[in-house]
Amino acid sequence: MQTKTFLGVCGSLRKASRNMGLLRCAQTVMPEGSSLIIADISEFPFYSADREQPECVKAFIRQVKQADGLVLAVPEYNYSVAPALKNALDWVSREPGSLLAGKPAAIMGAGGGMGTSRAQYHLRQICVYLDLRVLNKPEVFSNAFSAAFFNNGDVADTEEGKKLQTEIKELMAALCRQAGQQLR
């Protein structure tokens, strides 16, 4: 089996983001034969059909094309998806060829008491339209204000790392199942 590449996208632009910490932790628990590259969406302008794609968006679109699947870290802003993540998905969705259609994806998030659950459910609705194949289980809702995170956003708790590892393994399994179905 050839190496599988996943693209991590964090909806938070904060320097000490716990959501970016989740993606960095996910990088360390990737199964053999896979890797996770974290995209940088911090310079994206708001999507407009009147605007030409800047180079940072073009680079992101190339990363999406090359990725076998996505890992989306979604913070929760006002009970919904962070605008930076939605904006990145909007840019890709306007690219000809349905780049996201059929790609497996995992969602995770760190936030307040409910750990971004409301934002994750909104993101799932967006992913339906984009035709992403989002894992139903396991779900990763992390409390960003717990001892599970260091002040710099990195994951401090091995139990948190195990939850991420389980989700990433299931994402890899979903990708393998999808490939098997396509070969038949």
Secondary structure as UniProt FT lines:
FT   STRAND          4..10
FT   TURN            15..16
FT   HELIX           18..28
FT   TURN            32..33
FT   STRAND          34..38
FT   TURN            42..43
FT   TURN            49..50
FT   HELIX           55..66
FT   STRAND          69..73
FT   STRAND          76..77
FT   TURN            78..79
FT   STRAND          80..81
FT   HELIX           83..93
FT   TURN            96..97
FT   TURN            99..102
FT   STRAND          104..111
FT   TURN            113..116
FT   HELIX           117..130
FT   STRAND          133..134
FT   STRAND          140..143
FT   TURN            144..145
FT   TURN            147..148
FT   TURN            151..152
FT   HELIX           158..183
//
